Amino acid sequence: MKIVSIETFTIPQFGLVRIRTDNGYEGWGQTAPNQHANITSMVLHQQVGPYYLGADVSDMDRIGELAERCIVGEHKFPGSYVCRALAGIDTALWDLHGKMQNKSVCELVGGKRKKLNVYGSSMSREITPEEEAARLKRLKEQYGYKAFKIRIGKPFGNDVDAWPGRTEKIVPMVREAIGDDTLLFVDANSGYTPKKAIEIAKWLEAHGVSHFEEPCPYPELEWTREVKVATSIPVAGGEQETDPAQFRRMIRMGAVDIVQPDVCYVGGFSRALKVAKMAEEAGIPCTPHAANLTMVTVFTMHLLAAIPNGGPYMEFCIEDIPWSKGIYEPQLEVKDGAVEIPPGPGWGVEICEDWLKRAEYRISHV
C-alpha cells in the first residue's frame, strides 16, 4: 500500500490533510492550528511530503518510522513548522489505518472507546474576573463540568499581569463561583520569573488551585523546576515542545509533575505516543494540550483513551471561535462533564464538504 497523493485544505488558522493510497484508502489529518497555516502548507508539500509520497505504509510501524526519517532528513530545519506539517500527514495515516482495519485510532494502540471527563478551558485574558466567574458558574450548571482552567498573568510577561490586579481578583472570584467541589487549574503561559512564580504559587495554594501550568518561560526548564520544587501544586508543562528529546530532559530533571504534549505541535500522534510512554515510565501523568475544538481535540481524545497514564481530565475549549466550527461531524458535546469519543473507524468523524470548499487547495502526487 503506497501513498499516491497528499492534499491540503488551508484557511489562515490551520489546514486539513488528506492522504490517498494506491489501493483506494484515504485518511484525514490536521496541521497544527493557529496562525500562518499557509507557511505550514508550503513546508508540508516541499519538505515533509517528499518523504511520504510513494512510501509503503502497509505496516503500522512504518508510520512512526517515516516521521522520524523526516525529522532526521530535515535536521537543518528542526523548528516548529516541520513538526506542524508532519502532524498533518502522521494523523492522516492513523485515520487511514483505522479505516482499513475498521477500528478507532485508540483501539489500534490497545485503548477502548469511552467517555472522557473534560475540564472547561478558558482561553481569554480580556474577560473580566466578574464575567469569567459568571460564565464558569453557568457552564458548570449547564454541562456538569467538574473542573475549569483560567488564565493568569500575561504570556511571556516577565511578571506583568494582563492588567494590574487581574490575577489577584480573578482567582478568588472564580473559586467562589464554582465552589470547592470543582477543581480549579491556572495557566500562566510562560508569564513569570521563578521568584514571582513561587510567590504566586504560594498564594494559589490558599485558594485550592490544583494545577499550575507553564509558570515560567517554557525554554527555561530549570526555572520551571524551581517552581515545582517550591510548591505543593502540581506543575504542568510541555505544550510548546516539538522535540521528544526535550521532553526526555524535562522528565529526567524533574521539571514538571504533568507533561502536556500537543499532538499537532509535537509532530503527530506517533510522536505524542512516544512522549506519553516516556512519562509513563517515569510515573508521570500525561494531560495533552488541546487549545481549540478543531481536529486536535479529537486526536487528543484518542490519545487519552489509549495511554495508561492519561490525566483524569482532558482540556476542552469553552470559547466561541468561529474558524474552528463546521469542520467535522458529529460535533463534540459535553454532557455531565464528559465527552464521548465519536463513533466510527479512524478518528470517528467525517469532514464537512462545505468547509473544504472554502479552503485553499493544493496537491502533491507521485
PLY file of the C-alpha trace (Angstrom):
ply
format ascii 1.0
element vertex 366
property float x
property float y
property float z
element edge 365
property int vertex1
property int vertex2
end_header
0.00 0.00 0.00
1.72 3.15 -1.24
0.84 6.82 -0.84
-0.11 8.32 -4.19
-1.27 11.80 -3.17
-1.18 14.31 -0.33
-3.72 17.13 -0.37
-4.02 20.17 1.87
-7.09 22.33 2.51
-5.98 25.50 4.28
-7.52 28.55 5.93
-5.37 31.16 7.72
-5.64 29.40 11.09
-4.95 25.75 10.18
-5.11 23.13 7.47
-6.61 19.70 6.90
-4.64 16.97 5.14
-5.95 14.09 3.05
-3.76 11.13 2.09
-4.76 8.63 -0.58
-3.17 5.27 -1.33
-2.93 3.10 -4.42
-5.46 0.63 -3.01
-8.17 3.28 -2.67
-7.99 4.11 1.03
-7.83 7.64 2.37
-7.23 9.28 5.73
-7.69 12.75 7.20
-5.31 14.64 9.44
-4.64 18.22 10.51
-1.65 20.50 10.75
-1.15 22.47 13.96
-3.84 25.10 14.48
-3.01 28.77 14.94
-1.79 31.44 12.55
0.35 31.24 9.39
-1.15 27.96 8.16
-0.12 28.90 4.61
3.52 28.57 5.67
2.82 25.19 7.24
1.18 24.04 4.00
4.20 25.10 1.96
6.54 23.27 4.33
4.33 20.19 4.15
4.44 19.96 0.37
8.09 20.98 -0.06
9.86 19.46 2.92
7.69 16.77 4.51
5.61 15.32 1.69
8.58 14.01 -0.32
9.42 11.57 2.50
5.95 10.06 2.21
4.94 10.14 -1.45
5.37 6.66 -2.89
6.20 5.20 0.51
4.75 1.84 1.53
2.61 2.38 4.63
1.10 -1.10 4.90
2.78 -1.69 8.26
1.62 0.41 11.21
5.20 0.63 12.46
6.13 2.46 9.27
4.09 5.49 10.30
6.39 6.30 13.21
9.49 5.31 11.23
8.63 7.71 8.42
8.03 10.52 10.90
11.49 10.09 12.39
13.04 9.71 8.93
11.55 13.09 8.03
12.86 14.72 11.22
16.35 13.31 10.66
16.32 14.30 6.99
15.28 17.84 7.89
17.83 18.19 10.69
18.82 21.60 9.37
15.24 22.75 9.94
14.34 21.48 13.40
11.80 24.16 14.20
8.07 24.08 14.72
6.96 24.37 11.09
8.35 20.97 10.12
6.58 19.39 13.11
3.35 21.30 12.41
3.38 19.97 8.86
4.44 16.48 9.90
1.45 16.29 12.26
-0.91 16.64 9.31
0.48 13.64 7.47
1.03 11.47 10.54
-2.52 11.96 11.83
-3.96 11.27 8.36
-2.10 7.95 8.25
-3.52 6.91 11.62
-7.00 7.68 10.33
-6.31 5.68 7.17
-5.19 2.60 9.11
-8.19 2.84 11.40
-10.50 2.81 8.40
-8.63 -0.10 6.83
-8.98 -2.20 9.97
-12.43 -0.88 10.93
-11.11 0.24 14.31
-10.85 3.55 16.07
-7.37 5.01 16.40
-7.37 4.43 20.16
-8.22 0.76 19.51
-5.27 0.46 17.12
-2.95 1.08 20.08
-4.81 -1.02 22.61
-7.23 1.51 24.03
-11.00 1.36 24.27
-13.54 3.87 23.04
-15.05 5.64 26.02
-16.25 8.86 27.58
-13.59 11.24 28.81
-14.01 13.70 31.66
-13.12 17.20 30.50
-12.17 20.48 32.09
-13.61 23.67 30.68
-10.63 25.64 29.38
-10.87 29.43 29.23
-8.56 30.99 26.64
-9.26 34.62 27.47
-7.29 37.25 29.33
-9.57 40.02 28.06
-12.54 38.78 30.07
-13.08 40.49 33.42
-12.99 38.49 36.66
-16.71 39.14 37.15
-17.58 37.91 33.66
-15.35 34.84 33.96
-16.81 33.84 37.31
-20.35 34.20 35.99
-19.81 32.19 32.81
-17.97 29.34 34.53
-20.75 29.04 37.09
-23.27 28.95 34.24
-21.30 26.31 32.30
-20.98 24.17 35.40
-24.72 24.22 35.92
-25.49 23.65 32.23
-22.94 20.98 31.29
-21.83 19.47 34.58
-18.15 20.46 34.40
-16.19 19.31 37.43
-13.03 21.28 36.60
-12.06 24.54 34.89
-8.86 26.27 33.83
-8.40 30.04 33.72
-5.59 32.33 32.55
-3.44 34.33 34.93
-0.55 36.72 34.34
0.46 37.72 30.82
2.12 35.44 28.22
5.89 35.90 28.45
5.05 38.87 30.61
8.10 38.79 32.89
5.90 39.23 35.97
3.42 41.58 34.30
-0.31 40.92 34.62
-2.82 41.24 31.76
-3.83 44.39 33.64
-2.93 45.45 37.18
-4.60 43.31 39.83
-6.44 40.95 37.46
-4.86 37.73 38.73
-5.37 38.60 42.39
-9.03 39.29 41.68
-9.99 36.53 39.24
-8.77 33.50 41.20
-10.81 34.05 44.39
-13.85 35.20 42.40
-13.85 32.08 40.22
-13.19 29.83 43.20
-16.22 31.23 44.98
-18.39 30.98 41.87
-17.62 27.33 41.02
-17.45 26.12 44.62
-14.99 23.92 46.46
-16.35 20.76 44.80
-14.96 21.87 41.40
-11.26 21.70 40.53
-9.54 24.92 39.53
-6.49 24.99 37.23
-4.49 28.05 36.18
-2.28 28.71 33.17
0.41 31.41 33.20
1.62 30.83 29.61
5.28 31.43 30.49
4.39 34.57 32.43
6.70 34.65 35.44
10.27 34.57 36.62
10.90 31.87 39.28
10.74 34.26 42.23
7.37 35.70 41.19
6.02 32.29 40.13
6.81 30.83 43.54
5.16 33.80 45.24
2.06 33.28 43.06
2.10 29.52 43.69
2.06 30.01 47.47
-0.91 32.34 47.06
-2.69 29.88 44.73
-2.30 27.10 47.31
-4.54 29.05 49.66
-7.27 29.15 47.03
-7.27 25.42 46.35
-5.72 25.55 42.87
-4.70 22.06 41.77
-2.75 22.61 38.53
-0.22 25.38 37.74
0.58 25.37 34.03
3.68 26.83 32.40
4.59 29.20 35.25
7.90 30.26 33.63
9.09 30.76 30.04
8.91 27.25 28.61
12.51 27.09 27.29
13.77 27.70 30.85
13.29 24.20 32.28
15.50 24.99 35.27
13.23 27.90 36.18
10.15 25.69 35.97
11.81 23.09 38.18
12.47 25.76 40.83
8.74 26.42 40.99
7.84 22.74 41.03
10.15 22.09 44.00
8.79 25.08 45.91
5.05 24.41 45.66
2.63 21.65 46.55
0.54 22.42 43.43
1.31 20.07 40.52
3.23 21.98 37.86
2.43 21.22 34.21
4.29 21.99 31.00
5.33 20.89 27.55
2.64 22.14 25.19
5.14 24.19 23.16
7.74 21.47 22.71
8.36 19.94 19.29
11.17 17.53 20.18
10.72 14.35 22.26
14.32 14.83 23.42
13.25 18.00 25.23
10.51 16.04 26.97
13.13 13.48 27.98
15.22 16.23 29.60
12.15 17.72 31.22
11.21 14.38 32.77
14.73 13.38 33.83
15.41 16.65 35.60
12.01 16.63 37.32
10.93 19.95 35.87
7.21 19.16 35.88
4.65 16.95 37.59
2.46 16.67 34.46
3.60 16.51 30.81
1.45 18.19 28.16
2.40 17.30 24.60
0.23 18.79 21.87
-0.41 16.18 19.16
-0.14 18.79 16.41
2.81 20.78 17.81
4.99 17.77 18.60
4.62 16.29 15.13
1.65 13.95 15.23
0.05 11.08 17.08
3.11 8.83 16.73
5.44 11.26 18.47
2.84 12.19 21.11
2.58 8.48 21.98
6.36 8.38 22.48
6.19 11.31 24.89
3.33 9.71 26.82
5.37 6.49 27.09
8.38 8.39 28.47
6.14 9.95 31.10
4.56 6.59 31.93
7.97 5.01 32.52
8.79 7.87 34.89
5.47 7.58 36.73
4.25 10.97 35.47
0.72 11.65 34.19
0.16 12.96 30.67
-2.54 15.56 30.06
-2.17 16.68 26.42
-2.71 20.24 25.31
-5.72 20.91 23.05
-6.49 24.61 22.80
-9.47 24.56 20.42
-12.15 22.27 19.01
-10.54 21.59 15.65
-9.33 18.05 14.95
-6.61 18.39 17.59
-9.19 17.75 20.32
-10.37 14.61 18.50
-6.76 13.39 18.28
-6.30 14.11 21.97
-9.37 12.09 22.92
-7.97 9.01 21.20
-4.57 9.55 22.80
-6.01 9.78 26.30
-8.19 6.72 25.71
-5.11 4.73 24.69
-2.49 5.57 27.33
-2.43 4.20 30.89
-1.07 7.41 32.42
-3.61 9.82 31.00
-4.66 12.62 33.33
-8.15 12.49 34.86
-9.43 15.39 32.71
-8.99 16.41 29.09
-8.73 20.04 28.05
-11.89 21.24 26.31
-12.07 24.79 24.94
-15.10 26.82 26.07
-14.53 29.76 23.72
-16.74 30.60 20.74
-14.16 30.50 17.92
-15.84 30.87 14.50
-12.96 29.43 12.44
-12.95 26.21 14.50
-16.55 25.37 13.61
-18.10 23.30 10.83
-15.03 21.17 10.18
-16.33 17.72 11.03
-19.37 15.77 12.16
-20.51 14.72 14.69
-19.75 17.71 16.88
-18.30 17.07 20.32
-20.79 17.61 23.12
-20.25 17.90 26.86
-22.77 16.01 29.00
-22.32 15.62 32.74
-18.78 16.93 32.41
-17.72 14.31 29.86
-17.37 13.88 26.08
-17.74 10.68 24.10
-15.18 9.64 21.52
-17.00 9.86 18.16
-18.24 6.58 16.67
-16.76 5.05 13.55
-13.30 3.90 12.44
-10.20 6.07 12.43
-10.83 9.35 14.18
-14.57 8.62 14.05
-15.55 11.85 12.31
-16.48 12.87 8.78
-15.01 16.02 7.23
-17.63 18.54 6.08
-17.61 19.21 2.33
-18.81 22.78 2.84
-15.72 23.54 4.90
-13.44 22.10 2.21
-14.99 24.33 -0.45
-13.90 27.43 1.49
-10.28 26.34 1.86
-7.23 26.92 -0.30
-6.36 23.67 -2.08
-3.01 22.13 -3.01
-1.95 18.60 -4.00
1.31 16.66 -4.32
1.26 13.28 -6.03
3.58 10.62 -7.39
0 1
1 2
2 3
3 4
4 5
5 6
6 7
7 8
8 9
9 10
10 11
11 12
12 13
13 14
14 15
15 16
16 17
17 18
18 19
19 20
20 21
21 22
22 23
23 24
24 25
25 26
26 27
27 28
28 29
29 30
30 31
31 32
32 33
33 34
34 35
35 36
36 37
37 38
38 39
39 40
40 41
41 42
42 43
43 44
44 45
45 46
46 47
47 48
48 49
49 50
50 51
51 52
52 53
53 54
54 55
55 56
56 57
57 58
58 59
59 60
60 61
61 62
62 63
63 64
64 65
65 66
66 67
67 68
68 69
69 70
70 71
71 72
72 73
73 74
74 75
75 76
76 77
77 78
78 79
79 80
80 81
81 82
82 83
83 84
84 85
85 86
86 87
87 88
88 89
89 90
90 91
91 92
92 93
93 94
94 95
95 96
96 97
97 98
98 99
99 100
100 101
101 102
102 103
103 104
104 105
105 106
106 107
107 108
108 109
109 110
110 111
111 112
112 113
113 114
114 115
115 116
116 117
117 118
118 119
119 120
120 121
121 122
122 123
123 124
124 125
125 126
126 127
127 128
128 129
129 130
130 131
131 132
132 133
133 134
134 135
135 136
136 137
137 138
138 139
139 140
140 141
141 142
142 143
143 144
144 145
145 146
146 147
147 148
148 149
149 150
150 151
151 152
152 153
153 154
154 155
155 156
156 157
157 158
158 159
159 160
160 161
161 162
162 163
163 164
164 165
165 166
166 167
167 168
168 169
169 170
170 171
171 172
172 173
173 174
174 175
175 176
176 177
177 178
178 179
179 180
180 181
181 182
182 183
183 184
184 185
185 186
186 187
187 188
188 189
189 190
190 191
191 192
192 193
193 194
194 195
195 196
196 197
197 198
198 199
199 200
200 201
201 202
202 203
203 204
204 205
205 206
206 207
207 208
208 209
209 210
210 211
211 212
212 213
213 214
214 215
215 216
216 217
217 218
218 219
219 220
220 221
221 222
222 223
223 224
224 225
225 226
226 227
227 228
228 229
229 230
230 231
231 232
232 233
233 234
234 235
235 236
236 237
237 238
238 239
239 240
240 241
241 242
242 243
243 244
244 245
245 246
246 247
247 248
248 249
249 250
250 251
251 252
252 253
253 254
254 255
255 256
256 257
257 258
258 259
259 260
260 261
261 262
262 263
263 264
264 265
265 266
266 267
267 268
268 269
269 270
270 271
271 272
272 273
273 274
274 275
275 276
276 277
277 278
278 279
279 280
280 281
281 282
282 283
283 284
284 285
285 286
286 287
287 288
288 289
289 290
290 291
291 292
292 293
293 294
294 295
295 296
296 297
297 298
298 299
299 300
300 301
301 302
302 303
303 304
304 305
305 306
306 307
307 308
308 309
309 310
310 311
311 312
312 313
313 314
314 315
315 316
316 317
317 318
318 319
319 320
320 321
321 322
322 323
323 324
324 325
325 326
326 327
327 328
328 329
329 330
330 331
331 332
332 333
333 334
334 335
335 336
336 337
337 338
338 339
339 340
340 341
341 342
342 343
343 344
344 345
345 346
346 347
347 348
348 349
349 350
350 351
351 352
352 353
353 354
354 355
355 356
356 357
357 358
358 359
359 360
360 361
361 362
362 363
363 364
364 365
